[in-house]
Amino acid sequence: MNAKKAVIIGGTGLIGSKLARLLALKGLDVVAAAPNTGVNSVTGQGVAETLKGADILVDVSNAMSFDPSEVRAFFETSGRNLTTAAAVAGVSHYVVLSIVGTDRMPDNGYFQGKLVQEEIVAASGLPYTIVRSTQFFEFLGPIADSYTKEGEVKLSGGQFQPIAADNVAGFLADVALEAPHNGRVEIGGPVRAPFDRVVDHYLRGRGDVRSVKRDADTDYFGGHVEPLSLVPLGEYRVGALDLDSWLAAQTTSH
């Protein structure tokens, strides 16, 4: 019997490369697809050929922009190209990595682009699961940098619950092999705390001397942050790795 074929769109990136390894270890025939491997979900290049014979499609691709119109165009075009090709190929499970809170932050252009992507997949008629994740530990540094002015980091005090990319990839591998949920699964880290405190903890753990100040008016990439905008509201799967353990692992691996 031939191994199941899984195609990962965005398969050479942070999450995709980890997921590719995990699915290969589970005995799947894995194709890590990305523009640098000749597969472009926006132009359609290589998509139909790559999906031929695929049982599972996992989309972990990112728009390389925060401009709302560019993000929307990316996810809309990519989503339509992929759902069309997946239907032709007879894909039996379409898994999309999205973000917790996409439907609760209407002014965040990236979140709105992801929401469009979710809607396209949900309306496609294909068996699907949308995995909404909280933000990754790996993004805490770039977030701090984005909100630094004159050596001070200003962030909202809304609740935040980051998760390790390794745990995200693990959950995606599990979901990909489950029966399609035809709905959403949410995942988050093990600790929930105010946004500013999480980033302060991260910076202290990295020996970064920047001060962190809470500012209720600070947005999140254009979106107003309510107390629960960025955390799961219902049931969710909890990543095992906490921030201190993740920081310790970063120190030992460098």
C-alpha positions in Angstrom: 0.0 0.0 0.0 1.4 3.4 -0.9 2.0 5.9 1.8 -0.4 8.8 2.0 0.8 11.9 0.3 0.8 15.2 2.1 1.6 18.5 0.5 2.6 21.4 2.7 2.2 24.9 1.2 4.8 27.1 2.9 6.7 23.9 3.6 10.1 25.4 3.8 9.2 28.0 6.5 9.3 28.0 10.3 6.2 25.9 10.8 6.3 24.1 7.5 9.8 22.7 7.8 9.0 21.3 11.3 5.7 19.8 10.1 7.3 18.2 7.1 9.8 16.4 9.4 7.0 15.2 11.7 4.7 13.9 8.9 7.7 12.1 7.3 8.4 10.4 10.7 4.7 9.3 10.7 5.3 7.5 7.4 3.8 10.0 4.9 5.1 10.9 1.5 5.7 14.6 2.2 6.1 17.4 -0.4 7.4 20.7 1.1 6.0 23.2 -1.4 7.0 26.9 -1.6 8.0 29.5 -4.2 11.7 28.4 -3.7 10.7 24.8 -4.7 8.8 26.0 -7.8 5.3 26.1 -6.3 3.6 29.4 -6.0 0.0 29.4 -4.7 -0.6 33.0 -5.8 0.5 32.7 -9.5 -0.6 29.0 -9.5 2.8 27.9 -10.7 3.3 24.1 -10.0 0.2 23.8 -7.8 -1.9 21.4 -9.9 1.1 19.2 -10.6 2.2 19.1 -6.9 -1.3 18.3 -5.6 -1.7 15.4 -8.0 -2.3 12.3 -5.9 -2.3 14.2 -2.6 -4.4 13.0 0.3 -3.7 15.8 2.7 -3.0 19.5 2.0 -1.7 21.7 4.8 -1.5 25.5 4.1 0.9 27.3 6.4 1.9 30.0 4.0 2.4 33.6 5.0 1.8 36.9 3.2 5.0 38.9 3.1 3.3 42.1 3.8 1.2 43.9 6.4 -0.6 46.1 3.9 -4.3 45.2 4.2 -5.0 45.2 0.5 -1.9 43.1 -0.3 -2.6 40.6 2.5 -6.2 40.2 1.4 -5.2 39.8 -2.3 -2.6 37.2 -1.3 -4.9 35.0 0.8 -7.8 35.4 -1.5 -5.9 34.5 -4.7 -3.9 31.7 -3.0 -7.0 30.3 -1.3 -9.0 30.1 -4.6 -6.1 28.6 -6.5 -5.5 25.9 -3.8 -9.2 25.0 -3.3 -9.7 24.6 -7.0 -6.6 22.4 -7.4 -7.4 20.4 -4.3 -10.9 19.6 -5.6 -9.5 18.4 -8.9 -6.9 16.3 -7.1 -9.4 14.8 -4.7 -7.7 15.9 -1.5 -9.4 14.3 1.4 -8.3 16.7 4.2 -7.5 20.4 3.7 -5.8 21.9 6.8 -5.2 25.6 7.2 -3.1 27.3 9.9 -4.8 30.5 11.0 -4.7 32.8 14.0 -6.8 32.9 17.2 -8.9 36.1 17.1 -9.1 36.6 13.4 -12.8 37.4 13.7 -12.4 39.7 16.7 -10.0 42.3 15.3 -11.6 44.0 12.3 -8.9 46.7 12.0 -6.0 44.3 11.8 -5.4 43.8 8.1 -3.5 40.6 8.4 -6.2 39.0 10.5 -8.8 40.1 8.0 -6.8 38.5 5.2 -6.7 35.2 7.2 -10.4 35.4 7.8 -11.0 35.6 4.0 -8.7 32.5 3.6 -10.7 30.7 6.2 -14.0 31.6 4.5 -12.8 30.4 1.1 -11.8 27.0 2.5 -14.9 26.6 4.6 -17.1 27.3 1.5 -15.1 25.1 -0.9 -17.0 21.9 -0.2 -13.7 20.1 0.6 -13.3 18.2 3.9 -11.3 20.7 6.0 -10.0 21.8 9.4 -8.9 25.3 10.3 -6.3 25.4 13.1 -6.3 28.7 14.8 -3.2 29.3 16.8 -2.1 32.0 19.3 1.1 33.9 18.4 4.4 32.0 18.5 7.3 32.5 21.0 9.4 33.0 18.0 7.6 36.2 17.1 8.0 37.9 20.6 11.3 39.5 19.5 10.0 41.0 16.3 6.8 42.2 18.1 9.0 44.0 20.7 11.1 45.5 18.0 7.9 46.8 16.2 6.7 48.5 19.3 10.0 50.0 20.5 10.5 53.8 20.5 13.5 55.5 22.1 14.4 52.3 24.0 10.9 51.7 25.4 8.4 49.0 24.3 4.8 50.0 24.5 2.2 47.3 24.5 -1.4 46.7 25.5 -2.3 44.8 28.6 -4.7 42.5 26.8 -4.3 38.8 27.5 -1.7 36.9 25.5 -1.0 33.2 25.4 2.0 32.5 23.0 3.0 29.0 21.9 6.2 27.3 20.7 6.4 26.7 17.0 7.4 23.1 17.8 4.1 22.6 19.6 2.2 24.3 16.7 3.8 21.8 14.2 3.0 18.9 16.5 -0.7 19.9 16.7 -0.9 20.4 12.9 0.6 16.9 12.4 -2.0 15.4 14.7 -4.9 17.3 13.1 -3.7 16.4 9.6 -4.1 12.7 10.4 -7.4 13.1 12.2 -10.8 13.0 10.4 -11.6 16.4 9.0 -13.4 18.6 11.6 -15.2 20.7 9.0 -14.7 23.5 11.5 -12.1 25.0 13.7 -9.6 23.7 16.3 -7.8 26.2 18.5 -4.4 25.9 20.0 -2.5 28.0 22.5 0.4 28.1 24.9 0.3 26.9 28.6 0.4 30.3 30.2 -2.0 33.3 29.8 -0.8 36.7 31.0 -1.0 40.4 30.0 0.7 41.1 26.7 3.1 43.6 28.1 4.2 41.2 30.9 4.8 38.3 28.5 7.0 40.5 26.3 8.8 41.9 29.4 9.4 38.3 30.6 10.8 37.4 27.2 13.1 40.4 27.1 14.4 39.7 30.6 15.1 36.1 29.6 17.1 37.3 26.6 19.1 39.8 28.7 17.5 42.7 26.9 17.4 45.9 28.9 14.5 47.6 27.1 11.7 48.7 29.4 8.2 47.6 28.7 5.3 50.0 29.4 1.6 49.2 29.3 -0.4 51.4 27.1 -4.1 50.6 26.6 -4.2 52.6 23.4 -1.4 50.6 21.7 -2.9 48.6 18.8 -1.8 45.2 17.5 -0.7 45.8 13.9 -3.6 48.1 13.4 -6.2 46.3 15.5 -7.6 47.6 18.8 -6.8 45.1 21.6 -9.7 44.1 23.9 -8.9 42.1 27.0 -9.6 38.7 25.2 -8.9 39.6 21.6 -5.8 37.4 21.2 -6.6 34.3 23.3 -9.0 31.3 22.9 -12.5 31.8 24.2 -13.6 28.2 24.2 -12.0 24.7 24.2 -8.4 24.6 22.9 -5.4 22.3 22.8 -2.6 23.4 25.1 1.1 23.4 24.0 3.4 21.7 26.5 6.4 24.1 26.2 6.3 27.2 28.4 8.3 30.4 27.8 11.1 29.7 30.3 11.7 26.2 28.9 11.7 27.6 25.3 14.1 30.3 26.2 16.4 27.8 27.9 16.3 25.7 24.7 17.2 28.7 22.6 20.2 29.4 24.8 21.5 25.9 24.6 21.0 25.6 20.8 23.0 28.7 20.0 
